[in-house]
Amino acid sequence: MTVLLVFGLFVVIVTAHNITLLEVPRYGDPYREANLKCHYANDKGDPPLHSVKWYRGNNEIFRYSPGQQPQTRTFNTTIAGVTRGSCNEHVCSISVVLPRTYNMRLSFTCEVSTERPRFAVVKQTKNLTVAVTLKDDPLVVGVPSSAQLGEDMELNCTTGPAMPPANIMWYIDGRPERTEPWMVNNTKVSGANDFGLRSSWRSLRLRVATARDYLHLRCEATQPTWPPYVRSTNATLMVASPHLSMFTASGTKSTLAEIFLLAASCTISIKCV
């Protein structure tokens, strides 16, 4: 990074290390330490590295000064305290303990400075939300082995334990499930497990009605974090053609190829991706 400063007739070129990558996870489990990394590089002719500082919000929590002894220093803080750090001329890594307050948003800043006389500072900031995100896509169960036009069925979508718990929405052919005005949210939430995590589930009562030979279903689970965390499961429900029953009732003889094609068109299957 190069900054041009003009003072009267004097031109001073101030150079600093560049922060090439700041690694801060978007979500952090309060029961596990979060690992943060700041990568930086210097151009030819840049002054030596003076220090690398980590901040949580406006509070300094860790400092690496290669020209001092000891080279690293940890600062006490009541939130997101540093347990260990490892730094060199190119990368500075720290591990922090997160508060056990779900949906809390923390900002972490890496600040890199160079030695005098051309003192210069660069910094980058990223946010972390305290949450236990869903480890897997939601599970769709209760799918019948066959489906006919006009048939009623009930499906269920369930998530694994997470926090905050997920809200579930069903989509039928890309459109949200139609509900009554008073049905704001049909998502059910379990009690907390030993780690305070909760599972979610939601049923879908569906009458098969389509002009096509299939229905596209999607169960979408969204955790109300910032930003929202979303996982979903898609299913394609093949609907039996009414021509099969008409064909068998007529008693007409068919060729083997006709029977094969008819059976293939009337196969009931569920595909989850």
Buried (B, 14 or more C-beta within 10 A) or exposed (E): BEEEEEEEEEEEEBBBBBBEEBEBBBBBBBEEBBBBBBBBBBEEEBBEBBBBBBBBBEEBBBBBBBEEEEBBBBBEBEBBBBEEBEBEEEBBBBBBBBBEEBEBEBBBBBBBBBBEEBEBBBBBEBEBBBBBBBEEBBBBEEBBEEBBBEBEBEBBBBBBBBBBBBBBBBBBEEEEBEEEEEEEEBBBBBEEEEEEBBBBBBBBEBEBEBEEEBBBBBBBBBBEBEEEBEBBBBBBBBBBBEEBEEBEEEEEEEEEEEEEEBEEEBEBEBEEE
